[in-house]
Amino acid sequence: MLKEISIINGPNLNLLGKREPDIYGNESMEQYIQRLSQKSFLSKIKLSYAQTNHEGALIDLLHEKSSSVIGIVLNAGAYTHTSLALADAIRSISIPVVEVHLSNIFTREKIRHRSLISAACKGSICGFGMTSYKLAAISLLSQISTLD
């Protein structure tokens, strides 16, 4: 049976490839997931992907996926900086969650320098564009002792 990593994106990330390409690039998430899934280091891993613009739906996805995946890569978008509820949801599940941001949040507006979810996550990766998702997947895989 394949093990699974879930990539979950928050608000406005459905517009990747169109929204502010100077910050977020020109590739859609669907295109990137397809490319990433073909990497040899993921040969024994299934990648699933979900995106929502709604805070409660993000929480529901975290709860739902926590019983069926080995880890979650989470780009919570702007909710990173505002949602205690999301931080509590991450703390309430037992699988590792890696926080991801495409841009370097510390070089952007001051409000983006503070993450309310970082302390609840296994780790954080920011500033490497779409490669941030690949780095997060690698970090989750490094936590798994065997992949059968």
Secondary structure as GFF3:
##gff-version 3
##sequence-region A 1 148
A	DSSP	beta_strand	3	9	.	.	.	ID=ss1
A	DSSP	three_ten_helix	13	15	.	.	.	ID=ss2
A	DSSP	alpha_helix	21	24	.	.	.	ID=ss3
A	DSSP	alpha_helix	29	37	.	.	.	ID=ss4
A	DSSP	three_ten_helix	40	42	.	.	.	ID=ss5
A	DSSP	beta_strand	45	51	.	.	.	ID=ss6
A	DSSP	alpha_helix	55	65	.	.	.	ID=ss7
A	DSSP	beta_strand	71	75	.	.	.	ID=ss8
A	DSSP	three_ten_helix	77	81	.	.	.	ID=ss9
A	DSSP	alpha_helix	84	91	.	.	.	ID=ss10
A	DSSP	beta_strand	97	101	.	.	.	ID=ss11
A	DSSP	three_ten_helix	105	107	.	.	.	ID=ss12
A	DSSP	three_ten_helix	110	113	.	.	.	ID=ss13
A	DSSP	three_ten_helix	118	120	.	.	.	ID=ss14
A	DSSP	beta_strand	123	126	.	.	.	ID=ss15
A	DSSP	alpha_helix	131	142	.	.	.	ID=ss16
###
